[in-house]
């Protein structure tokens, strides 16, 4: 059975995974996007469906609007223990942020309010030992371990309540093999030994995974002689910056790792899809994990293995699901009471800007545009492929001067391209605008008499191209384009990837009856 990496295309960094029976659950970082922490389910480790967002309510977290692509929800860890799913995470920069965990008995349902923890730093992890003790492992000035005491009770309404009553001493245990930025720790107990796995080298092109073991959870830890156990640095493999991994054993006793990696567009290396989720097989030799299909510690773009936890017949069957399948073509007519799980807003949304009606979505513009680092009237979904076509059908019956609505390829509020219907000098028109850092320009204006239009965005490795259609099956008219390289992390981003966005902006523009399609 052959599978290809990434298993979760587009912006899906810092993956963490757990198994419950034959079911695997995976969560990734979400940074400044709302809802937070997309949650995925699989039974074969290759085909995934998004079943939920773990952070779905304003009461759970408030996102910072400063420092685009840098702040927000970092590096979660998901674990299952005694009938309860736990997800522990850091909200960097947000009011009442810091480290906390949420929990649920049903991963498809609502997750709890946050239980805040008295630890600084980032990349927290929970470990449940077989003697009943619970430990927190985190990254501060180094990698540390501290015992927690969790208390579970049941409310009068029958809901499970979990509190963190106290913590033990904070003990720094292992600081890696010598690489910079030791972070992303995960603890495991395998055959009576404690294993501490971390990321080193920074989440750039020298990223790597290292591991150590000890007979005591606090150490001292013995570094693996094969460290780094996972890295694609100094190779010609098309996947770069591999690191930040989590391990899981399947029901057959085979071991696997999920990790992040990037697929650069070319040379010099630039990437626009963000850090994506990869799957790597593991074998154990001399009580150490050996990563990679060829046992070489690399993440390959194609892996042929007979060890995936499903039959070959089941693996080859078309994947049917009522949930969202990453990487799949979709059409959204916005005629349900809530938004499809693949959509996000930037920051905590102003809910008054979005109306989901049986006749379609209505977006209400506010005073903020795409270049403002404030909550704005925008819905966006990850760019998951280099080559794609997205279409947006929009209706604008009335447009105030300066109001606009349209379709954008959006990295952050300083790097984006868009085409929009707007009103300039009392004339309805279509525009293409590009912003690259502090440089912004409307590059083409076309007078347009209709109140409905189909806007089209086509992506490739080289450029993003914009067209419009006056009606379904009408010829596409080219408006303009922009180079892909200027909407890359290396040009102006940080930790996230590009999104395809629909929006309304400025002067209370109202856009009705969106229909969105991507293929």
C-alpha positions as a printed Julia matrix, in Angstrom:
519×3 Matrix{Float64}:
   0.0    0.0     0.0
   1.45   3.32   -1.06
   0.67   6.64    0.57
   1.95  10.12   -0.09
   3.07  12.91    2.23
   1.68  15.21    3.41
  -1.28  13.37    4.91
  -2.77  16.76    5.89
  -1.94  19.27    3.13
  -1.79  22.99    3.75
  -1.3   24.8     7.06
  -1.29  21.93    9.62
   1.77  22.39   11.85
   2.85  20.76   15.13
   0.72  17.61   14.87
  -0.1   15.51   17.91
  -1.83  12.13   17.83
  -3.46   9.56   20.1
  -5.23   6.24   19.53
  -8.4    4.88   21.16
  -9.07   1.33   19.97
  -8.98   1.44   16.16
  -9.59   5.2    16.04
  -6.81   7.78   15.69
  -7.28  11.44   16.63
  -4.93  14.2    15.47
  -4.76  17.9    16.27
  -2.59  20.71   14.91
  -1.7   24.3    15.82
  -4.0   27.08   14.59
  -2.23  30.3    15.69
  -4.44  33.4    15.04
  -7.32  31.59   13.34
 -10.74  30.91   14.87
 -12.1   28.34   15.68
  -8.89  26.92   17.08
  -7.26  23.49   17.05
  -8.78  21.54   14.14
  -9.41  17.93   15.18
  -9.12  15.02   12.75
 -10.1   11.36   12.83
  -8.79   8.34   10.91
  -8.79   4.55   11.1
  -5.85   4.01    8.73
  -3.5    6.96    9.51
  -3.61   8.15    5.89
  -7.2    9.23    5.18
  -8.33  11.89    7.64
 -11.59  13.72    8.23
 -12.01  16.9    10.22
 -14.62  16.19   12.87
 -14.44  19.26   15.07
 -12.57  22.24   16.42
 -11.43  21.78   20.01
 -11.53  25.52   20.74
 -14.83  26.73   19.33
 -16.04  29.4    21.79
 -14.85  32.88   22.72
 -15.04  31.83   26.38
 -12.22  29.31   25.8
  -9.63  31.71   24.37
  -9.02  35.24   23.13
  -6.52  35.69   20.34
  -3.99  38.48   20.08
  -4.28  40.7    17.0
  -0.63  41.73   17.1
   2.36  40.25   15.21
   0.7   38.5    12.24
   1.39  34.76   11.88
   3.36  34.69   15.15
   0.9   34.55   18.06
  -2.09  32.53   19.16
  -2.58  28.8    19.65
   0.74  26.94   19.69
   1.72  23.26   19.6
  -1.06  21.2    21.22
  -0.77  17.69   22.63
  -3.76  15.32   22.57
  -4.0   12.35   24.93
  -6.68   9.88   26.07
  -6.9    8.59   29.64
  -9.59   6.8    31.63
 -12.43   7.67   29.25
 -11.44  11.33   28.83
  -9.73  13.12   25.93
  -7.32  15.88   26.96
  -5.8   18.58   24.79
  -3.14  20.82   26.31
  -1.9   23.93   24.52
  -0.45  27.44   24.79
  -2.2   30.69   23.87
   0.74  32.98   23.14
   0.09  36.7    23.53
  -3.63  36.49   24.18
  -5.37  38.03   27.19
  -5.56  35.42   29.96
  -3.35  33.29   27.73
  -0.57  30.95   28.75
  -0.8   27.19   29.14
  -4.07  25.35   29.71
  -5.9   22.15   28.9
  -9.44  21.33   27.84
 -11.14  17.94   27.97
 -14.18  15.96   26.83
 -15.68  12.48   26.9
 -16.86  12.95   23.29
 -14.32  14.3    20.76
 -17.17  15.05   18.33
 -18.93  17.26   20.89
 -18.14  20.34   22.94
 -14.85  20.55   24.8
 -14.59  22.04   28.28
 -13.71  25.5    29.44
  -9.93  25.88   29.91
  -8.12  24.69   33.03
  -5.21  27.12   33.34
  -1.83  25.91   34.52
   0.87  27.78   36.48
   3.69  27.25   34.01
   5.36  29.63   31.6
   6.84  28.74   28.25
   5.32  26.91   25.28
   4.68  23.44   23.82
   3.08  21.72   26.83
   2.46  17.99   26.98
   0.56  15.7    29.38
   1.78  12.25   30.4
  -0.31   9.71   32.31
   1.91   7.14   34.0
   0.79   3.59   34.66
   0.97   4.16   38.44
  -1.81   6.79   38.22
   0.44   9.84   38.41
   0.1   12.69   35.91
   2.95  14.84   34.64
   3.3   18.1    32.76
   6.23  18.41   30.35
   7.0   21.79   28.85
   9.51  24.14   27.26
  10.78  27.17   29.17
  14.49  27.9    29.51
  14.84  24.16   28.92
  12.73  20.99   28.88
  11.16  20.38   32.28
   8.83  17.89   33.99
   6.45  18.54   36.89
   3.89  16.33   38.58
   0.24  17.42   38.48
  -2.68  16.4    40.64
  -5.88  16.25   38.66
  -9.24  15.8    40.39
 -12.27  14.49   38.52
 -15.82  15.01   39.76
 -19.33  15.11   38.34
 -21.5   18.24   38.45
 -25.17  18.15   39.58
 -26.06  18.29   35.87
 -24.04  15.15   35.22
 -21.09  16.85   33.51
 -17.52  15.75   34.16
 -15.42  18.37   35.93
 -11.64  18.21   36.09
  -9.5   20.55   38.14
  -5.77  20.9    38.65
  -5.22  21.11   42.39
  -1.47  21.41   42.75
   1.85  20.88   41.03
   5.06  19.23   42.08
   8.58  20.56   41.8
   9.64  21.81   38.37
  12.61  19.69   37.31
  14.67  20.36   34.19
  15.35  16.94   32.71
  17.08  17.07   29.3
  17.96  19.9    26.98
  18.52  17.96   23.8
  21.52  16.9    21.78
  23.01  20.38   21.32
  20.76  21.9    18.66
  19.2   25.31   19.07
  15.63  25.82   20.28
  14.93  22.54   22.11
  11.12  22.41   22.3
   8.01  20.36   21.57
   8.58  17.66   24.23
   6.54  14.46   24.47
   6.93  11.73   27.11
   6.29   8.0    26.56
   6.74   4.9    28.69
   7.7    1.84   26.66
   8.81  -1.47   28.18
   9.42   0.19   31.52
  11.62   2.98   30.13
  10.74   6.66   29.89
  11.4    8.25   26.52
  11.57  12.03   26.09
  11.29  13.14   22.45
  11.78  16.78   21.44
  12.34  19.04   18.45
  15.6   20.91   17.87
  17.15  23.18   15.26
  14.31  25.69   15.07
  11.26  25.22   12.89
  13.26  26.09    9.78
  15.46  24.14    7.39
  17.65  22.6    10.13
  14.64  21.24   12.03
  15.04  17.78   13.55
  13.7   15.33   16.15
  15.84  13.89   18.93
  15.11  11.45   21.74
  16.53  10.29   25.08
  15.57   7.64   27.65
  15.74   7.08   31.37
  14.59   4.7    34.08
  13.23   7.75   35.97
  10.76  10.26   34.56
  12.9   13.1    35.9
  16.11  11.71   34.43
  19.01  11.7    33.99
  18.28  10.98   30.32
  20.57   9.09   27.98
  20.7   10.64   24.52
  20.06   8.29   21.59
  23.33   7.54   19.75
  21.48   7.92   16.41
  20.26  11.47   17.12
  18.75  13.16   15.25
  16.3   10.31   14.72
  14.36  12.37   12.15
  15.51  15.17    9.85
  15.56  16.06    6.15
  18.34  18.64    6.47
  21.2   18.38    3.97
  19.21  16.12    1.64
  17.71  16.62   -1.81
  14.3   15.37   -0.68
  11.42  17.69   -1.7
  10.1   17.79    1.86
  12.14  20.18    4.02
  12.22  21.37    7.65
  10.87  18.08    9.02
  10.47  17.98   12.77
   8.18  18.42   15.8
   6.94  14.83   15.96
   4.59  12.73   18.08
   4.56   8.91   18.19
   1.72   6.4    18.39
   1.4    2.61   18.31
  -1.39   1.15   16.21
  -3.6   -1.76   17.28
  -1.22  -4.22   15.62
   1.78  -3.04   17.59
   3.37  -1.08   14.73
   4.71   2.38   15.53
   4.26   5.6    13.58
   5.16   9.26   13.89
   3.36  12.36   12.68
   5.56  15.38   12.13
   5.58  18.69   10.31
   7.39  19.5     7.1
   7.25  21.96    4.22
   7.23  21.67    0.43
   9.2   24.6    -1.01
   8.25  26.03   -4.37
  11.76  26.04   -5.79
  15.19  27.5    -5.21
  15.92  29.66   -3.31
  13.52  27.81   -1.0
  10.21  29.53   -0.36
   7.01  27.94    0.9
   3.46  29.24    0.8
   1.31  26.35    2.08
   2.69  26.55    5.6
   3.99  23.63    7.63
   2.09  20.46    6.76
   1.52  17.12    8.53
   3.53  14.07    7.45
   3.4   10.38    8.44
   6.57   8.32    9.06
   6.88   4.6     9.93
   9.0    3.55   12.93
  10.78   0.34   13.85
  12.48  -0.37   17.18
  16.06  -1.6    17.38
  18.14  -1.92   20.55
  15.26  -0.23   22.41
  15.52   2.91   20.24
  13.0    4.1    17.62
  14.32   4.14   14.04
  12.37   6.53   11.82
  11.78   6.37    8.08
  10.67   3.99    5.36
  14.31   3.14    4.64
  15.22   3.41    8.34
  17.29   6.47    7.43
  15.53   9.07    9.6
  14.01  10.86    6.6
  10.49  11.91    5.6
   9.84  10.64    2.08
   7.15  12.03   -0.25
   5.98   8.48   -1.11
   6.03   5.49    1.21
   5.14   1.91    0.28
   4.35  -0.22    3.31
   2.23  -3.21    4.26
   2.02  -2.14    7.9
  -0.79   0.43    7.8
  -3.57  -0.55   10.23
  -6.16  -1.59    7.62
  -6.64  -4.11    4.85
  -5.46  -3.26    1.34
  -9.05  -3.54    0.06
 -10.27  -1.06    2.67
  -7.37   1.29    1.96
  -8.24   1.46   -1.74
 -11.97   2.04   -1.24
 -13.32   5.56   -1.88
 -13.39   7.45    1.41
 -16.95   8.41    2.3
 -17.62  10.76    5.17
 -20.14  13.32    6.32
 -17.24  15.35    7.74
 -14.64  17.47    5.97
 -11.83  15.59    4.22
  -8.68  17.74    3.86
  -7.49  18.2     0.3
 -10.84  17.37   -1.25
 -12.72  19.52   -3.76
 -15.79  21.18   -2.31
 -18.68  23.51   -3.04
 -20.35  25.54   -0.31
 -23.66  27.31   -0.93
 -23.79  28.57    2.69
 -27.4   27.46    3.14
 -26.96  25.82    6.55
 -27.2   27.36   10.01
 -23.46  27.32   10.64
 -20.26  27.39    8.67
 -18.55  24.34    7.21
 -15.7   23.1     9.47
 -13.05  23.94    6.86
 -13.72  27.69    7.29
 -11.94  30.0     9.71
 -12.05  33.63   10.65
  -9.02  35.69   11.52
  -8.96  36.35   15.3
 -12.07  36.01   17.45
 -14.89  37.01   15.12
 -17.43  39.78   15.37
 -20.39  37.42   15.01
 -22.69  40.22   13.84
 -20.77  40.32   10.53
 -21.93  36.84    9.44
 -25.47  35.7     8.65
 -26.08  32.09    7.67
 -29.52  31.92    6.06
 -31.42  29.29    4.01
 -30.79  31.53    0.99
 -27.05  31.75    1.57
 -24.4   33.7     3.43
 -24.6   37.43    4.02
 -21.37  39.21    4.93
 -21.55  42.67    6.49
 -18.43  44.77    6.07
 -17.21  46.84    8.98
 -14.69  49.67    9.09
 -11.76  47.27    8.72
 -10.21  45.98    5.52
  -7.84  43.14    4.76
  -4.83  45.26    5.73
  -6.08  45.89    9.28
  -4.99  43.64   12.14
  -8.48  43.65   13.6
 -11.47  41.28   13.44
 -12.98  41.8    10.02
 -15.67  40.38    7.78
 -13.68  37.48    6.38
 -14.1   33.71    6.02
 -11.1   31.75    4.86
  -9.96  28.18    4.29
  -6.49  26.73    3.9
  -4.79  26.63    0.52
  -4.11  22.89    0.38
  -2.6   22.49   -3.09
  -0.17  24.41   -5.27
  -2.5   24.07   -8.26
  -6.15  24.89   -7.66
  -9.08  26.92   -8.91
 -11.47  28.71   -6.55
 -14.64  30.49   -7.62
 -16.86  32.87   -5.7
 -20.33  33.94   -6.85
 -21.39  37.13   -5.11
 -24.29  39.57   -5.25
 -23.99  43.21   -4.21
 -27.27  45.06   -4.75
 -25.97  48.31   -3.3
 -22.39  49.37   -2.74
 -21.44  52.43   -0.72
 -18.52  54.44   -2.02
 -15.37  52.6    -0.99
 -17.22  49.46    0.05
 -16.06  46.19   -1.46
 -16.39  42.42   -1.35
 -14.39  39.78   -3.08
 -11.93  36.9    -3.17
  -8.43  36.99   -1.72
  -5.33  34.89   -1.38
  -4.32  35.9     2.14
  -1.14  35.25    4.09
  -1.5   38.06    6.61
  -2.64  41.66    6.76
   0.55  42.86    5.05
   0.77  40.22    2.34
  -2.31  39.46    0.24
  -3.78  39.75   -3.26
  -7.49  40.15   -3.99
 -10.1   40.89   -6.62
 -13.27  42.65   -5.55
 -16.46  44.37   -6.63
 -16.44  47.94   -5.37
 -17.69  51.49   -5.95
 -15.23  54.18   -7.0
 -16.31  57.7    -7.98
 -19.95  56.52   -8.06
 -19.09  53.82  -10.6
 -19.43  50.11   -9.93
 -16.25  48.29  -10.9
 -14.01  45.26  -10.44
 -10.47  45.68   -9.18
  -7.35  43.69   -8.49
  -5.17  44.83   -5.6
  -1.84  43.56   -4.36
  -0.18  44.31   -1.04
   3.39  43.25   -0.35
   4.61  44.63    2.95
   3.99  48.38    2.98
   3.63  48.47   -0.8
   0.02  48.38   -1.95
  -1.58  49.21   -5.29
  -4.8   48.73   -7.22
  -3.36  47.41  -10.46
  -6.43  47.15  -12.65
  -9.93  48.68  -12.61
 -12.73  47.44  -14.87
 -16.12  49.17  -14.94
 -18.87  46.6   -14.35
 -22.62  47.22  -14.52
 -24.04  44.05  -12.97
 -24.79  43.41   -9.31
 -23.66  39.75   -9.54
 -20.32  38.35  -10.65
 -18.28  35.17  -10.48
 -14.73  35.84   -9.29
 -12.08  33.23   -9.99
  -8.67  32.61   -8.41
  -6.25  30.12   -9.95
  -3.11  29.08   -8.14
   0.13  27.54   -9.37
   3.69  27.31   -8.11
   4.58  30.49  -10.02
   1.61  32.83   -9.63
  -1.92  33.55   -8.52
  -4.22  34.61  -11.41
  -7.57  36.39  -11.13
 -10.47  36.25  -13.62
 -14.16  37.17  -13.59
 -17.19  35.62  -15.3
 -20.43  37.46  -15.95
 -22.44  34.24  -15.66
 -22.05  30.49  -15.27
 -20.23  29.02  -18.33
 -19.42  32.49  -19.65
 -15.85  33.09  -20.83
 -13.41  33.98  -18.06
 -11.94  37.49  -18.38
  -8.42  37.96  -17.03
  -8.04  40.76  -14.45
  -4.49  40.39  -13.21
  -1.99  38.22  -11.35
   0.67  38.22   -8.67
   3.81  36.2    -8.09
   3.51  33.38   -5.57
   6.96  34.1    -4.12
   5.78  37.31   -2.41
   3.14  35.41   -0.45
   5.57  33.02    1.19
   6.86  32.64    4.73
  10.33  33.68    3.6
   8.97  36.91    2.07
   6.77  38.09    4.9
   5.22  35.38    7.02
   6.17  33.32   10.03
   4.32  30.24   11.32
   1.18  29.92    9.18
   0.32  29.31    5.53
  -1.84  30.92    2.86
  -5.63  31.0     3.02
  -8.23  31.48    0.3
 -10.58  34.11    1.7
 -13.94  35.67    0.92
 -14.6   39.02    2.49
 -16.58  42.25    2.69
 -14.87  45.43    3.79
 -15.18  49.13    4.45
 -18.18  51.45    4.72
 -20.63  48.72    5.74
 -20.6   46.94    2.4
 -23.13  44.09    2.34
 -22.55  41.05    0.15
 -25.3   38.45   -0.22
 -25.7   34.91   -1.47
 -22.13  33.74   -1.66
 -21.47  30.47   -3.47
 -17.91  29.17   -3.11
 -16.26  26.3    -4.98
 -12.69  25.03   -5.06
 -11.13  22.22   -7.08
